[in-house]
Every structure is written in structure tokens, then in C-alpha cells.
Amino acid sequence: MYIHQNPLRAGLVTNLKDYKYSSYPAYLSTKNTMIKKDEVLVWFGGLDGFITDHKAMVAELSVNHEIR
């Protein structure tokens, strides 16, 4: 998740899905990718957990004024 924070902290985007150089949109996609999505999503308890944890991270960054 840490790597997904960088474009937000730098003020490049306001939504994780909007940064085209991130793997975040690939995890949300149903298309085949080179990313081993299933292995990573297990760490979060599935796609819903992945999304929930990322939303919580964004909310925390916002509360701490770490998002430009």
C-alpha cells in the first residue's frame, strides 16, 4: 500500500485510480495483467479488503494533511 500513497502525497492525483503508472487500477480490473493479483489480494482478505484498506489509508493521509 505504501507505494500507492506516493502520487497522492506528491499531489499528482486526488484518486488512486487516476495515476496511470500505479498498479492500483490493475488490482481493481477484471482484465488479465502481469501482476499476481490473487496472491496479493489474499493478504487483504480479497478485493473488498484491498479497497477498504486503501480507502482507510487515504482517509488517514487526509486527516494528517499529508495529501497535497
C-alpha positions in Angstrom: 0.0 0.0 0.0 2.9 2.4 0.7 3.8 2.7 -2.9 0.2 3.6 -3.8 0.5 6.6 -1.5 3.2 8.4 -3.4 1.2 10.0 -6.1 -1.3 11.2 -3.5 1.3 12.7 -1.3 3.0 14.4 -4.2 -0.3 15.9 -5.3 -0.2 14.2 -8.7 -3.7 12.9 -8.3 -6.6 13.0 -5.8 -7.8 9.5 -6.5 -5.7 6.4 -6.6 -7.4 5.1 -9.7 -6.2 8.2 -11.7 -2.5 7.6 -11.6 -1.7 5.6 -14.7 1.7 4.5 -13.6 0.3 2.7 -10.5 -0.6 -0.9 -10.2 -3.7 0.0 -8.1 -6.1 0.2 -11.1 -4.8 -3.3 -12.2 -5.9 -4.8 -8.9 -9.4 -3.4 -9.5 -9.6 -4.6 -13.1 -11.1 -7.9 -14.2 -8.6 -7.9 -17.1 -5.6 -10.2 -17.1 -2.4 -8.5 -16.1 1.2 -9.5 -15.3 0.5 -8.7 -11.6 -0.1 -11.7 -9.4 -3.4 -10.2 -8.2 -4.7 -13.2 -6.4 -1.6 -13.6 -4.3 -1.7 -10.0 -3.1 -5.4 -9.8 -2.6 -5.2 -12.8 -0.2 -3.2 -10.5 2.1 -6.1 -8.2 2.3 -8.8 -10.8 2.6 -9.9 -10.3 -1.0 -10.7 -7.3 -3.3 -13.1 -5.7 -0.8 -10.5 -5.7 1.9 -7.9 -4.3 -0.5 -10.2 -1.4 -1.4 -11.3 -0.8 2.2 -7.7 -0.7 3.5 -6.7 1.7 0.7 -9.6 3.9 1.5 -8.6 4.0 5.1 -5.1 4.9 4.1 -6.3 7.8 2.0 -8.5 9.0 4.8 -5.6 8.8 7.3 -3.4 10.8 4.9 -6.1 13.4 4.5 -6.6 13.7 8.3 -2.9 14.1 8.8 -2.8 16.6 6.0 -0.3 14.5 4.1 -2.2 14.8 0.8 -1.5 18.0 -1.1 
